[in-house]
Amino acid sequence: MRDPDPANLRQNERPAVVDVTEQGQVYVATAKVQDTGWLWLKYWDGGQAKIPPHRVRAVEYLETEVYGEPDANGFQDKRVSDADWRQRAQAMAGDVEAAKAVLGDD
């Protein structure tokens, strides 16, 4: 399975900026609220984590867009709309520690 790519997202990926208590903002490839209330994250390097609800201040989902010609199944490529956010994600895929919050202490 490939790592998330901001210029070629899977259909189920929802890029977001998550504001984490005592950590600040974390830019992730996907953020999904679980049935338990915890927030599941997938980083741009493919790593995953969960954050308890009391540590999440806000989640801001970024706009995405489809582009290009449809493939044989009728799907078009999907990407983060803003070129600056795409560039940040590509940089984060190479500098994983700068992108991750400290999550395992709860």
URMO-V761071 format. One record per pair of residues at least 24 apart in sequence whose C-alpha atoms are under 10 Angstrom apart, sorted by the first residue. I is the first residue (numbers start at 0). GAP is how many residues later the second one is. Records with the same first field share a line. If there is no record, write none. Layout:
# URMO-V761071
I=GAP ; GAP
This chain:
# URMO-V761071
0=45
1=43 ; 44
2=26 ; 39 ; 40 ; 41 ; 42 ; 43 ; 44 ; 90
3=24 ; 25 ; 26 ; 38 ; 39 ; 40 ; 41 ; 42 ; 43 ; 85 ; 86 ; 89
4=24 ; 39 ; 40 ; 41 ; 73 ; 74 ; 75 ; 81 ; 84 ; 85 ; 88
5=38 ; 58 ; 72 ; 73 ; 74 ; 75 ; 76 ; 77 ; 79 ; 80 ; 81 ; 82 ; 83 ; 84 ; 87
6=57 ; 58 ; 60 ; 70 ; 71 ; 72 ; 73 ; 74 ; 76 ; 79 ; 80 ; 82 ; 83
7=58 ; 59 ; 68 ; 69 ; 70 ; 71 ; 72 ; 78
8=55 ; 56 ; 57 ; 68 ; 69 ; 70 ; 71
9=67 ; 68 ; 69
10=55 ; 64 ; 65 ; 66 ; 67 ; 68
12=29 ; 51 ; 65 ; 66
13=27 ; 28 ; 47 ; 48 ; 49 ; 50 ; 65 ; 66
14=26 ; 27 ; 28 ; 29 ; 45 ; 46 ; 47 ; 48 ; 49 ; 64 ; 65 ; 70 ; 71 ; 74
15=25 ; 26 ; 43 ; 44 ; 45 ; 46 ; 47 ; 64
16=41 ; 42 ; 43 ; 44 ; 45
17=38 ; 39 ; 40 ; 41 ; 42 ; 43 ; 83
18=36 ; 37 ; 38 ; 39 ; 40 ; 41 ; 82
19=31 ; 32 ; 33 ; 34 ; 35 ; 36 ; 37 ; 38 ; 39 ; 81 ; 82 ; 83
20=33 ; 34 ; 35 ; 36 ; 37 ; 80
21=33 ; 34 ; 35 ; 79 ; 80
22=32 ; 33 ; 77 ; 78 ; 79 ; 80
23=32 ; 33 ; 77
24=31 ; 32 ; 33 ; 34 ; 74 ; 75 ; 76
25=33 ; 72 ; 73 ; 74 ; 75
26=32 ; 33 ; 34 ; 35 ; 58 ; 61 ; 62 ; 65 ; 72 ; 73 ; 74
27=33 ; 61 ; 64 ; 71 ; 72
28=32 ; 33 ; 51 ; 60
29=31
30=28 ; 29 ; 30
31=27
32=26
40=59
41=58
42=46 ; 49 ; 50 ; 53 ; 56 ; 57
43=44 ; 45 ; 46 ; 47 ; 48 ; 49 ; 50 ; 51 ; 52 ; 55 ; 56
44=44 ; 45 ; 47 ; 48 ; 49 ; 50 ; 51 ; 54
45=47 ; 50
46=46 ; 49 ; 53
47=52
48=51 ; 52 ; 53 ; 54 ; 55
49=53 ; 54
50=50 ; 51 ; 52 ; 53 ; 54 ; 55
51=51 ; 52 ; 54
53=52
54=48 ; 51
